[in-house]
Amino acid sequence: MAVEIKRVLSTIIQEDIKDPRIDFTSVSVTRVDVAQDISHARVYISILGSDEKQAETMQALQKARGYIRSGLAQGIQIRHAPDLEFRLDKSIEHGMKISSLLEGLKETKGDKELGDEEL
């Protein structure tokens, strides 16, 4: 059920929401945790950008929660859609930071090896 909810929520956020505060190219649903009775769903959202942009996007998603929930009910064809709780997920941003640090280390090591060869 969580995978289906994630798929439908991603589609709603990417295609249906028209709020200018939400840049659909930088927003993605990374994970959904659903309660056993499907009454509640915790939705983890990754937003690339500044802290200000992340806060603005999260606020816009909170405002559109009712619309998103009704779209979810239609998308997965159930009578009672779960209450949605949006949480900011910084794992993608954290991974990008680690990758850039590793690239920097690789470049530094490469420069050091070139310097050693010249001696």
C-alpha positions as CSV (number, residue, x, y, z in Angstrom):
1,M,0.0,0.0,0.0
2,A,2.9,2.4,0.8
3,V,4.4,2.0,-2.6
4,E,1.1,2.7,-4.3
5,I,0.5,5.8,-2.1
6,K,4.0,7.0,-2.9
7,R,3.4,6.6,-6.7
8,V,0.0,8.5,-6.6
9,L,1.4,11.3,-4.3
10,S,4.3,11.8,-6.6
11,T,2.0,12.1,-9.6
12,I,-0.3,14.6,-7.8
13,I,2.6,16.8,-6.7
14,Q,4.3,16.7,-10.1
15,E,1.2,17.2,-12.3
16,D,-1.8,18.4,-10.4
17,I,-0.7,21.0,-7.9
18,K,-0.4,24.5,-9.5
19,D,1.0,26.4,-6.5
20,P,3.9,28.6,-7.8
21,R,5.8,28.0,-4.5
22,I,6.2,24.3,-5.4
23,D,8.9,23.7,-8.0
24,F,8.1,20.2,-9.2
25,T,11.6,19.7,-10.6
26,S,13.2,19.9,-7.1
27,V,10.5,18.0,-5.1
28,S,10.3,14.3,-4.8
29,V,8.5,11.8,-2.5
30,T,11.3,9.6,-1.0
31,R,9.3,7.4,1.4
32,V,5.8,6.7,2.8
33,D,5.1,5.0,6.1
34,V,1.5,3.9,6.5
35,A,-0.2,2.9,9.7
36,Q,-1.6,-0.7,9.9
37,D,-5.2,0.5,9.6
38,I,-4.4,3.0,6.8
39,S,-5.6,5.9,8.9
40,H,-2.4,7.8,8.8
41,A,0.5,8.2,6.4
42,R,3.9,9.9,7.1
43,V,5.2,11.2,3.8
44,Y,8.9,12.1,3.4
45,I,9.6,14.8,0.9
46,S,13.0,15.7,-0.5
47,I,13.4,19.3,-1.7
48,L,16.5,20.5,-3.4
49,G,17.3,24.1,-2.7
50,S,17.9,26.6,0.0
51,D,16.5,26.3,3.5
52,E,14.1,29.1,2.7
53,K,12.8,27.4,-0.4
54,Q,12.4,24.1,1.5
55,A,10.4,25.8,4.2
56,E,8.2,27.6,1.6
57,T,7.6,24.4,-0.3
58,M,6.7,22.5,2.9
59,Q,4.3,25.2,3.9
60,A,2.6,25.0,0.4
61,L,2.3,21.2,0.7
62,Q,0.7,21.6,4.2
63,K,-1.8,24.1,2.7
64,A,-2.6,21.7,-0.2
65,R,-2.9,18.6,2.1
66,G,-6.7,18.4,1.8
67,Y,-6.5,18.6,-2.0
68,I,-3.7,16.0,-2.1
69,R,-5.6,13.7,0.2
70,S,-8.8,13.8,-2.0
71,G,-6.6,13.2,-5.1
72,L,-5.0,10.2,-3.2
73,A,-8.4,8.7,-2.4
74,Q,-9.4,8.9,-6.1
75,G,-6.0,7.6,-7.3
76,I,-6.0,4.5,-5.1
77,Q,-9.8,4.1,-5.1
78,I,-10.5,3.9,-1.4
79,R,-13.2,5.5,0.5
80,H,-11.1,6.9,3.4
81,A,-7.7,8.2,2.4
82,P,-5.2,8.4,5.2
83,D,-4.3,11.6,7.1
84,L,-1.1,12.9,5.5
85,E,1.8,14.2,7.5
86,F,4.6,15.7,5.4
87,R,8.1,15.6,6.7
88,L,11.2,17.0,5.1
89,D,13.8,14.4,4.1
90,K,17.3,15.6,3.7
91,S,18.9,12.3,2.8
92,I,19.3,13.2,-0.9
93,E,20.8,16.5,0.0
94,H,23.1,14.8,2.5
95,G,24.2,12.2,-0.2
96,M,25.0,15.0,-2.7
97,K,27.1,16.7,-0.1
98,I,29.0,13.5,0.7
99,S,29.6,12.9,-3.1
100,S,31.0,16.4,-3.5
101,L,33.3,15.9,-0.6
102,L,34.5,12.6,-2.0
103,E,35.1,14.2,-5.4
104,G,37.1,16.9,-3.7
105,L,39.3,14.3,-1.9
106,K,39.8,12.4,-5.2
107,E,40.9,15.6,-6.9
108,T,43.3,16.5,-4.0
109,K,44.8,13.0,-4.0
110,G,45.2,13.2,-7.8
111,D,47.0,16.6,-7.5
112,K,49.3,15.2,-4.8
113,E,50.2,12.1,-6.9
114,L,51.0,14.4,-9.9
115,G,53.3,16.5,-7.6
116,D,55.1,13.3,-6.4
117,E,55.7,12.1,-10.0
118,E,57.5,15.4,-10.9
119,L,60.1,14.9,-8.1
